[in-house]
């Protein structure tokens, strides 16, 4: 995973340099954290990288966050409500330093945190931004996105930088299959917590997918919305 992250960083930097030379702009930067309350899907391979970098105190905060995620997953009536609640009620990642706006585990952050970039100002990344817009503002937003290079024409995020991360997902899937005989995907905070759980990882390392699910269930962290094993 570390090699895949490094390769993505090189490709993304090369693409961004060419994009900026042609007049494109990336609004993301140090201190910007408007997107750090989004739900994040990761592989267990990625979660292990983060889990191994955490202090015990950080791990405890991640687990507390994971349990808020689980409560949201169990009670949200649909995906839209799940995402909205995650951003507003579950809240910002516990690894975010709200004072500096920086990630305290930046080098161990997962793929989704690495490949999400905005071609428009950060106010468009904030929770509820679309809902707060008037009809005229929404029409203006659509026009701006449509004429902004790098977007998919519908949202303000830079699509090619997301597409460039696809080999990272592939590397994660391949590594998990080769090492354990199955894949595990799900919520970032849930999987990062489970990656530090001895019973869960013992099942994983011996290729026992069913046992891994049962170990997650014993920790109160098993739910189909946030954990997929198989």
N, C-alpha and C positions, 0 to 999 in steps of 0.2 A: 504494500500500500504506500509506503514511503516513496518508493521509486515511482509509482504511478502518480503520486502527488507532485513530485519534482518534475516529471515529464509534462504534466498538465501546466504547471507554473511556467515552464519554458515556452510551451506552445501558446498559452494565453498571453504572455508578455509580448511575444512576436506579433500576434494578431492585433493586440491593443496598440502597439507602436505603429503599425501600418494604418490602423483605423484613425488614430489621432493625426497622423501625417496627412490624411485625406480630409481632415476637418471634423472628424467625429469627436465626441466628448463622453468621458466616463465620469459620472458625478460622484461615485463612491470614493471614500477616502477615510483617512484616520479620523476618528471621532464621530463618524456617521454610523448610527445603529438603528435606523428606522425599521429595518427588516429583521432585527434580532428577536422578534417575538413571533416569528412564523413557525409553524410546525415543520419539522425536518425529518425526512425519511433517509435512513442510512443502512448500510450492511453491517453485520457483526464485525467484519474485518476492519471497517472504519472505526466502529465503536471501540474496538480493542486498542487502536492507536491513541484515542483520547483517554480511555480508561487508565492506560498505563502511565499517562502523564499527570494524573490528578493526585493532589494531596488527599488525606482522609477528610479534611474539612470540605474541600471542593466536592468530593464524592458524596458526602452527606447532603450537600445542597442540590446536587444533581438528582439524587434519589428523591428528595422532597419534591422536586419539580416533576420527576417522572410520575409520582403518585397523583399529582394534580392533573397530569396528562391522562392517566388512567381513569380518574373520576370523570373527566370530560368525555372520554371515549365511551364510557358506560352510560352516560346520560344524554349525550347529544342525539337529537332525532335524525339528523342527516349530516352529510359531509360539510355543507355550507355553514351550518351552525357550529360544527366541530371546529372548523378553521377560525370562525369569528370568535368563539369562546377562547380558543387557544391564544389568539392575539390579545384579547382584551382582559380575560380572566386568569388564564394560566400565566400569561405575561412573559416578560423578557427572560432570556437564557440566564441561568445563575452564574455562568462563566463570563458574563459581560460586566465590565467595570463601568457603572453608569456615570461616574464622575468624569472619567477620561474618554468614555465612549469606545474603549478598546476591549478586545477579547483577551482574557487572561491566559488562554491556551491557544493562541493564534496558530502556532506551528502544528498543533494537533487537531485543528478544526476539521470537520468532515467535508466531503465534496460539495454538498449543497451550499455551504458557507463560502467555499472557494470560487464557485462559478456563477454566483448571482451578482450581476452588475446592472446599474441603471443608466439609461441614456438620457434620463430627465431628472430634474431636481428631486431630492430625497422626500419632499412633502408628498410625492405621489406613492412612496413606499409605505407611508404610515398606515396603521390600521384605521379603517373607516374613511380613507381618503375619497374613494369612489362614492360612497354613500353621502358624503358631505357636499359633493359637487352639485351645482344646479344643472339643469338640462343644457344650458348654453355652455357651461364649463365642461360638461361631458363631451359635447360636440367639439369643442376646442381641443380637448385632450385627444380625441380620436384623430383629428386632423394632424395634430403635432406628432403623434406616434406614427401615423402613416407616412409622414415625410421625413422621419428621423432615421438615418442609416443605422443598420445594426439591429433594429427591432424586428419582430415578426409581423408588424403591421397592426397588431391588436393590443399588445401590452408594451410598456416602456422598458422592459428588461432586455438586455443585449443577448439575443438568441444565439449567435455563433459561439459566445463564450460558454454557454450552457452545452451546446452540442459538442464542443471540444472536450468536455469532461466524460463523454460516453465511454472512452477506453478505460477510465478509472472504475466505472461501474462494472465493466467487463472483467477487469483485472480482479476486482473483489469477488465476483461470482466464480471465476476460475480458481482463485486461491482457496475459497471455501470448499468448493467441490473436491479439489485435489487433497486438501488437508483433512476434511471431515466427512466428505461424501454427501453433504447436503448444504443448503444455503439458509441463512437467517437474515431477515430484513425487518425493518420496523422503525419505530420512533427513536430518535437520537438519544434522548435522555433515558428511556427505558432500556435500550440495548447497552448503553454505556454503564448503567447500573448493573445489569446482568453480566456484563463482561468482567466485573469484579467479584462476581458470586462464585464461590468455589464449587458448589454442587451443580450449578448450571454449566459452568465451563468443563467440569469433569465429564458430564454427559456429552457435551459438544465434542470434546477431544477424542472420545471413543466412538464417535459417530452415531450416538443414540439420540435421534431427533425427538422421539416420543418422550424420552426421559428429560430432555432439555425443556420441552414444553411443561412437563409436570414440575420441574424445578422452578421454572418461571411462575407457574401457578401457585406453588408453595410460598413464593415471595410476594404473591399478590400482584404480579406484574404480567399476567397473561391475558391478553384480549386480542381478538382477531384484527381490530382496527390498528393496533400498534405493534403487533408481533406476528411475523410469518416465518414458520420453520418448515422446511421440507425440500 
